[in-house]
Amino acid sequence: MENGNLTHDMFPTYARYPITIVRGEGSKLWDDKGEEYLDFASGLAVTNLGHAFAPVKEALKKQLDELWHVSNLFHTVPQRELAELLTRHTCADLVFFCNSGAEANEAAIKLARRYYQKVLGQNKYEVITFKQSFHGRTIATLTATGQDKVKDGFAPLPEGFYNEAIYNDIESVKAAVNERTCAVMLELVQAEGGVIPADPTFVKQLRQLCDERGLLLIFDEVQTGMGRTGTLFTYEQYGVEPDIFTVAKGLGNGFPIGAMFGKAKLRDAFGPGSHATTFGGTPIATAAAKAVVTYMVEHRVPERAAEMGEFLMNGLRERLKDHPYVEQVRGKGLLIGIVCKGPAAELIAEAHRRHLLVVPAGPNVVRLLPNLLLTREDAERGLNILTEVFESQLSREGTA
């Protein structure tokens, strides 16, 4: 039952905005009052090809007429075809399908630990992560996350995680490595942590450190993957291959699916019975994801995201360069953060009032996540609204 922005028969785990969305198409959304919005959130980097994208919709319709679920005790054609497609277009040799980013990261952590303990016979289990990182909401992945706010009230947390390493500081990682360390895990852009890209030299140093110390390198590409930053996966821009990486969000363009990828040397760590999921990689989910990946590769969508991201970032930097409340504009591709010198909440609310949907990335950052097929016309419209939003902030301060 709805009453304003309150949903009384659901746990209030979300600080929802007072907007009820009922329909979407491309870059547009409509609320229950018939008002149209320009969507620069994409369901938190999920609808990377836009809402109700026709090729994915057709793939889902076809699959719904054929097969929904049989469990992973049997082979299915859509799952096999998606696995082949993904390994062909990435550095991975193997893939495990699940339902979400948190599950993909959980699988990555389990794989790393089991590789050392069961394959190499070494008692290594600790995973190094970074301050301001975000890896999910399961007990393990929130423990891996370098933000205290997601851990509040969930003690005791499991051991085996060190999340005090400093992002883009290799010396802090070296200092954290000990005889129990099995892996280093990071996002190549800290999205929830403020849209902070990893420094290329730092990533190369991490790869070298992991090679020297016999550690696995894990990239969390849940938000950065599927073309968002300008390549199908962000690691391609760094000239470094991970041992394990994860994806979810944009993989199904709105249909829930996640995946954990690994190198061939890890095969024996995940033998029969070692890890499982009832719904991971169903025929419906893998049919949707296959349509997404196929379209992205054939139509060079990541390149489009790189070009449109450059257009938006250059436009924002030009328009906001002298704004006293703006510290910087940063990001990769169409994962963009406008870093403010104070709280961003009122700016986000004002954007919504002007019918542009954006989201935060921490308290001081306005995060932009438009779909990767964003038109130049809609990009210009978004720039104009954001310019008005920041001008209104000056007006409010002037009258305060």
Secondary structure as a PSIPRED ss2 file (coil, helix, strand):
# PSIPRED VFORMAT (PSIPRED V4.0)

   1 M C   1.000  0.000  0.000
   2 E E   0.000  0.000  1.000
   3 N E   0.000  0.000  1.000
   4 G C   1.000  0.000  0.000
   5 N C   1.000  0.000  0.000
   6 L E   0.000  0.000  1.000
   7 T E   0.000  0.000  1.000
   8 H C   1.000  0.000  0.000
   9 D C   1.000  0.000  0.000
  10 M C   1.000  0.000  0.000
  11 F C   1.000  0.000  0.000
  12 P C   1.000  0.000  0.000
  13 T C   1.000  0.000  0.000
  14 Y C   1.000  0.000  0.000
  15 A C   1.000  0.000  0.000
  16 R C   1.000  0.000  0.000
  17 Y C   1.000  0.000  0.000
  18 P C   1.000  0.000  0.000
  19 I C   1.000  0.000  0.000
  20 T C   1.000  0.000  0.000
  21 I E   0.000  0.000  1.000
  22 V E   0.000  0.000  1.000
  23 R E   0.000  0.000  1.000
  24 G E   0.000  0.000  1.000
  25 E E   0.000  0.000  1.000
  26 G E   0.000  0.000  1.000
  27 S C   1.000  0.000  0.000
  28 K E   0.000  0.000  1.000
  29 L E   0.000  0.000  1.000
  30 W E   0.000  0.000  1.000
  31 D E   0.000  0.000  1.000
  32 D C   1.000  0.000  0.000
  33 K C   1.000  0.000  0.000
  34 G C   1.000  0.000  0.000
  35 E C   1.000  0.000  0.000
  36 E E   0.000  0.000  1.000
  37 Y E   0.000  0.000  1.000
  38 L E   0.000  0.000  1.000
  39 D E   0.000  0.000  1.000
  40 F C   1.000  0.000  0.000
  41 A C   1.000  0.000  0.000
  42 S H   0.000  1.000  0.000
  43 G H   0.000  1.000  0.000
  44 L H   0.000  1.000  0.000
  45 A H   0.000  1.000  0.000
  46 V C   1.000  0.000  0.000
  47 T C   1.000  0.000  0.000
  48 N C   1.000  0.000  0.000
  49 L C   1.000  0.000  0.000
  50 G C   1.000  0.000  0.000
  51 H E   0.000  0.000  1.000
  52 A C   1.000  0.000  0.000
  53 F C   1.000  0.000  0.000
  54 A H   0.000  1.000  0.000
  55 P H   0.000  1.000  0.000
  56 V H   0.000  1.000  0.000
  57 K H   0.000  1.000  0.000
  58 E H   0.000  1.000  0.000
  59 A H   0.000  1.000  0.000
  60 L H   0.000  1.000  0.000
  61 K H   0.000  1.000  0.000
  62 K H   0.000  1.000  0.000
  63 Q H   0.000  1.000  0.000
  64 L H   0.000  1.000  0.000
  65 D C   1.000  0.000  0.000
  66 E C   1.000  0.000  0.000
  67 L C   1.000  0.000  0.000
  68 W C   1.000  0.000  0.000
  69 H C   1.000  0.000  0.000
  70 V C   1.000  0.000  0.000
  71 S C   1.000  0.000  0.000
  72 N C   1.000  0.000  0.000
  73 L C   1.000  0.000  0.000
  74 F C   1.000  0.000  0.000
  75 H C   1.000  0.000  0.000
  76 T C   1.000  0.000  0.000
  77 V H   0.000  1.000  0.000
  78 P H   0.000  1.000  0.000
  79 Q H   0.000  1.000  0.000
  80 R H   0.000  1.000  0.000
  81 E H   0.000  1.000  0.000
  82 L H   0.000  1.000  0.000
  83 A H   0.000  1.000  0.000
  84 E H   0.000  1.000  0.000
  85 L H   0.000  1.000  0.000
  86 L H   0.000  1.000  0.000
  87 T H   0.000  1.000  0.000
  88 R H   0.000  1.000  0.000
  89 H C   1.000  0.000  0.000
  90 T C   1.000  0.000  0.000
  91 C C   1.000  0.000  0.000
  92 A C   1.000  0.000  0.000
  93 D C   1.000  0.000  0.000
  94 L E   0.000  0.000  1.000
  95 V E   0.000  0.000  1.000
  96 F E   0.000  0.000  1.000
  97 F E   0.000  0.000  1.000
  98 C E   0.000  0.000  1.000
  99 N C   1.000  0.000  0.000
 100 S C   1.000  0.000  0.000
 101 G H   0.000  1.000  0.000
 102 A H   0.000  1.000  0.000
 103 E H   0.000  1.000  0.000
 104 A H   0.000  1.000  0.000
 105 N H   0.000  1.000  0.000
 106 E H   0.000  1.000  0.000
 107 A H   0.000  1.000  0.000
 108 A H   0.000  1.000  0.000
 109 I H   0.000  1.000  0.000
 110 K H   0.000  1.000  0.000
 111 L H   0.000  1.000  0.000
 112 A H   0.000  1.000  0.000
 113 R H   0.000  1.000  0.000
 114 R H   0.000  1.000  0.000
 115 Y H   0.000  1.000  0.000
 116 Y H   0.000  1.000  0.000
 117 Q H   0.000  1.000  0.000
 118 K H   0.000  1.000  0.000
 119 V H   0.000  1.000  0.000
 120 L C   1.000  0.000  0.000
 121 G C   1.000  0.000  0.000
 122 Q C   1.000  0.000  0.000
 123 N C   1.000  0.000  0.000
 124 K C   1.000  0.000  0.000
 125 Y C   1.000  0.000  0.000
 126 E E   0.000  0.000  1.000
 127 V E   0.000  0.000  1.000
 128 I E   0.000  0.000  1.000
 129 T E   0.000  0.000  1.000
 130 F E   0.000  0.000  1.000
 131 K C   1.000  0.000  0.000
 132 Q C   1.000  0.000  0.000
 133 S C   1.000  0.000  0.000
 134 F C   1.000  0.000  0.000
 135 H C   1.000  0.000  0.000
 136 G C   1.000  0.000  0.000
 137 R C   1.000  0.000  0.000
 138 T C   1.000  0.000  0.000
 139 I H   0.000  1.000  0.000
 140 A H   0.000  1.000  0.000
 141 T H   0.000  1.000  0.000
 142 L H   0.000  1.000  0.000
 143 T H   0.000  1.000  0.000
 144 A H   0.000  1.000  0.000
 145 T C   1.000  0.000  0.000
 146 G C   1.000  0.000  0.000
 147 Q C   1.000  0.000  0.000
 148 D H   0.000  1.000  0.000
 149 K H   0.000  1.000  0.000
 150 V H   0.000  1.000  0.000
 151 K C   1.000  0.000  0.000
 152 D C   1.000  0.000  0.000
 153 G C   1.000  0.000  0.000
 154 F C   1.000  0.000  0.000
 155 A C   1.000  0.000  0.000
 156 P C   1.000  0.000  0.000
 157 L C   1.000  0.000  0.000
 158 P C   1.000  0.000  0.000
 159 E C   1.000  0.000  0.000
 160 G C   1.000  0.000  0.000
 161 F E   0.000  0.000  1.000
 162 Y E   0.000  0.000  1.000
 163 N E   0.000  0.000  1.000
 164 E E   0.000  0.000  1.000
 165 A E   0.000  0.000  1.000
 166 I C   1.000  0.000  0.000
 167 Y C   1.000  0.000  0.000
 168 N C   1.000  0.000  0.000
 169 D C   1.000  0.000  0.000
 170 I H   0.000  1.000  0.000
 171 E H   0.000  1.000  0.000
 172 S H   0.000  1.000  0.000
 173 V H   0.000  1.000  0.000
 174 K H   0.000  1.000  0.000
 175 A H   0.000  1.000  0.000
 176 A H   0.000  1.000  0.000
 177 V C   1.000  0.000  0.000
 178 N C   1.000  0.000  0.000
 179 E C   1.000  0.000  0.000
 180 R C   1.000  0.000  0.000
 181 T E   0.000  0.000  1.000
 182 C E   0.000  0.000  1.000
 183 A E   0.000  0.000  1.000
 184 V E   0.000  0.000  1.000
 185 M E   0.000  0.000  1.000
 186 L E   0.000  0.000  1.000
 187 E E   0.000  0.000  1.000
 188 L C   1.000  0.000  0.000
 189 V E   0.000  0.000  1.000
 190 Q E   0.000  0.000  1.000
 191 A C   1.000  0.000  0.000
 192 E C   1.000  0.000  0.000
 193 G C   1.000  0.000  0.000
 194 G C   1.000  0.000  0.000
 195 V C   1.000  0.000  0.000
 196 I E   0.000  0.000  1.000
 197 P E   0.000  0.000  1.000
 198 A C   1.000  0.000  0.000
 199 D C   1.000  0.000  0.000
 200 P H   0.000  1.000  0.000
 201 T H   0.000  1.000  0.000
 202 F H   0.000  1.000  0.000
 203 V H   0.000  1.000  0.000
 204 K H   0.000  1.000  0.000
 205 Q H   0.000  1.000  0.000
 206 L H   0.000  1.000  0.000
 207 R H   0.000  1.000  0.000
 208 Q H   0.000  1.000  0.000
 209 L H   0.000  1.000  0.000
 210 C H   0.000  1.000  0.000
 211 D H   0.000  1.000  0.000
 212 E H   0.000  1.000  0.000
 213 R H   0.000  1.000  0.000
 214 G C   1.000  0.000  0.000
 215 L C   1.000  0.000  0.000
 216 L E   0.000  0.000  1.000
 217 L E   0.000  0.000  1.000
 218 I E   0.000  0.000  1.000
 219 F E   0.000  0.000  1.000
 220 D E   0.000  0.000  1.000
 221 E C   1.000  0.000  0.000
 222 V C   1.000  0.000  0.000
 223 Q C   1.000  0.000  0.000
 224 T C   1.000  0.000  0.000
 225 G C   1.000  0.000  0.000
 226 M C   1.000  0.000  0.000
 227 G C   1.000  0.000  0.000
 228 R C   1.000  0.000  0.000
 229 T C   1.000  0.000  0.000
 230 G C   1.000  0.000  0.000
 231 T C   1.000  0.000  0.000
 232 L C   1.000  0.000  0.000
 233 F C   1.000  0.000  0.000
 234 T H   0.000  1.000  0.000
 235 Y H   0.000  1.000  0.000
 236 E H   0.000  1.000  0.000
 237 Q H   0.000  1.000  0.000
 238 Y C   1.000  0.000  0.000
 239 G C   1.000  0.000  0.000
 240 V C   1.000  0.000  0.000
 241 E C   1.000  0.000  0.000
 242 P C   1.000  0.000  0.000
 243 D C   1.000  0.000  0.000
 244 I E   0.000  0.000  1.000
 245 F E   0.000  0.000  1.000
 246 T E   0.000  0.000  1.000
 247 V E   0.000  0.000  1.000
 248 A C   1.000  0.000  0.000
 249 K H   0.000  1.000  0.000
 250 G H   0.000  1.000  0.000
 251 L H   0.000  1.000  0.000
 252 G C   1.000  0.000  0.000
 253 N C   1.000  0.000  0.000
 254 G C   1.000  0.000  0.000
 255 F C   1.000  0.000  0.000
 256 P C   1.000  0.000  0.000
 257 I C   1.000  0.000  0.000
 258 G E   0.000  0.000  1.000
 259 A E   0.000  0.000  1.000
 260 M E   0.000  0.000  1.000
 261 F E   0.000  0.000  1.000
 262 G E   0.000  0.000  1.000
 263 K C   1.000  0.000  0.000
 264 A H   0.000  1.000  0.000
 265 K H   0.000  1.000  0.000
 266 L H   0.000  1.000  0.000
 267 R H   0.000  1.000  0.000
 268 D H   0.000  1.000  0.000
 269 A H   0.000  1.000  0.000
 270 F H   0.000  1.000  0.000
 271 G C   1.000  0.000  0.000
 272 P C   1.000  0.000  0.000
 273 G C   1.000  0.000  0.000
 274 S C   1.000  0.000  0.000
 275 H C   1.000  0.000  0.000
 276 A C   1.000  0.000  0.000
 277 T C   1.000  0.000  0.000
 278 T C   1.000  0.000  0.000
 279 F C   1.000  0.000  0.000
 280 G C   1.000  0.000  0.000
 281 G C   1.000  0.000  0.000
 282 T C   1.000  0.000  0.000
 283 P H   0.000  1.000  0.000
 284 I H   0.000  1.000  0.000
 285 A H   0.000  1.000  0.000
 286 T H   0.000  1.000  0.000
 287 A H   0.000  1.000  0.000
 288 A H   0.000  1.000  0.000
 289 A H   0.000  1.000  0.000
 290 K H   0.000  1.000  0.000
 291 A H   0.000  1.000  0.000
 292 V H   0.000  1.000  0.000
 293 V H   0.000  1.000  0.000
 294 T H   0.000  1.000  0.000
 295 Y H   0.000  1.000  0.000
 296 M H   0.000  1.000  0.000
 297 V H   0.000  1.000  0.000
 298 E H   0.000  1.000  0.000
 299 H C   1.000  0.000  0.000
 300 R C   1.000  0.000  0.000
 301 V H   0.000  1.000  0.000
 302 P H   0.000  1.000  0.000
 303 E H   0.000  1.000  0.000
 304 R H   0.000  1.000  0.000
 305 A H   0.000  1.000  0.000
 306 A H   0.000  1.000  0.000
 307 E H   0.000  1.000  0.000
 308 M H   0.000  1.000  0.000
 309 G H   0.000  1.000  0.000
 310 E H   0.000  1.000  0.000
 311 F H   0.000  1.000  0.000
 312 L H   0.000  1.000  0.000
 313 M H   0.000  1.000  0.000
 314 N H   0.000  1.000  0.000
 315 G H   0.000  1.000  0.000
 316 L H   0.000  1.000  0.000
 317 R H   0.000  1.000  0.000
 318 E H   0.000  1.000  0.000
 319 R H   0.000  1.000  0.000
 320 L H   0.000  1.000  0.000
 321 K C   1.000  0.000  0.000
 322 D C   1.000  0.000  0.000
 323 H C   1.000  0.000  0.000
 324 P C   1.000  0.000  0.000
 325 Y C   1.000  0.000  0.000
 326 V E   0.000  0.000  1.000
 327 E E   0.000  0.000  1.000
 328 Q E   0.000  0.000  1.000
 329 V E   0.000  0.000  1.000
 330 R E   0.000  0.000  1.000
 331 G E   0.000  0.000  1.000
 332 K E   0.000  0.000  1.000
 333 G C   1.000  0.000  0.000
 334 L C   1.000  0.000  0.000
 335 L E   0.000  0.000  1.000
 336 I E   0.000  0.000  1.000
 337 G E   0.000  0.000  1.000
 338 I E   0.000  0.000  1.000
 339 V E   0.000  0.000  1.000
 340 C E   0.000  0.000  1.000
 341 K C   1.000  0.000  0.000
 342 G C   1.000  0.000  0.000
 343 P C   1.000  0.000  0.000
 344 A C   1.000  0.000  0.000
 345 A H   0.000  1.000  0.000
 346 E H   0.000  1.000  0.000
 347 L H   0.000  1.000  0.000
 348 I H   0.000  1.000  0.000
 349 A H   0.000  1.000  0.000
 350 E H   0.000  1.000  0.000
 351 A H   0.000  1.000  0.000
 352 H H   0.000  1.000  0.000
 353 R H   0.000  1.000  0.000
 354 R C   1.000  0.000  0.000
 355 H C   1.000  0.000  0.000
 356 L E   0.000  0.000  1.000
 357 L E   0.000  0.000  1.000
 358 V C   1.000  0.000  0.000
 359 V E   0.000  0.000  1.000
 360 P E   0.000  0.000  1.000
 361 A C   1.000  0.000  0.000
 362 G C   1.000  0.000  0.000
 363 P C   1.000  0.000  0.000
 364 N C   1.000  0.000  0.000
 365 V E   0.000  0.000  1.000
 366 V E   0.000  0.000  1.000
 367 R E   0.000  0.000  1.000
 368 L E   0.000  0.000  1.000
 369 L C   1.000  0.000  0.000
 370 P C   1.000  0.000  0.000
 371 N C   1.000  0.000  0.000
 372 L C   1.000  0.000  0.000
 373 L C   1.000  0.000  0.000
 374 L C   1.000  0.000  0.000
 375 T C   1.000  0.000  0.000
 376 R H   0.000  1.000  0.000
 377 E H   0.000  1.000  0.000
 378 D H   0.000  1.000  0.000
 379 A H   0.000  1.000  0.000
 380 E H   0.000  1.000  0.000
 381 R H   0.000  1.000  0.000
 382 G H   0.000  1.000  0.000
 383 L H   0.000  1.000  0.000
 384 N H   0.000  1.000  0.000
 385 I H   0.000  1.000  0.000
 386 L H   0.000  1.000  0.000
 387 T H   0.000  1.000  0.000
 388 E H   0.000  1.000  0.000
 389 V H   0.000  1.000  0.000
 390 F H   0.000  1.000  0.000
 391 E H   0.000  1.000  0.000
 392 S H   0.000  1.000  0.000
 393 Q H   0.000  1.000  0.000
 394 L H   0.000  1.000  0.000
 395 S H   0.000  1.000  0.000
 396 R H   0.000  1.000  0.000
 397 E H   0.000  1.000  0.000
 398 G H   0.000  1.000  0.000
 399 T H   0.000  1.000  0.000
 400 A C   1.000  0.000  0.000
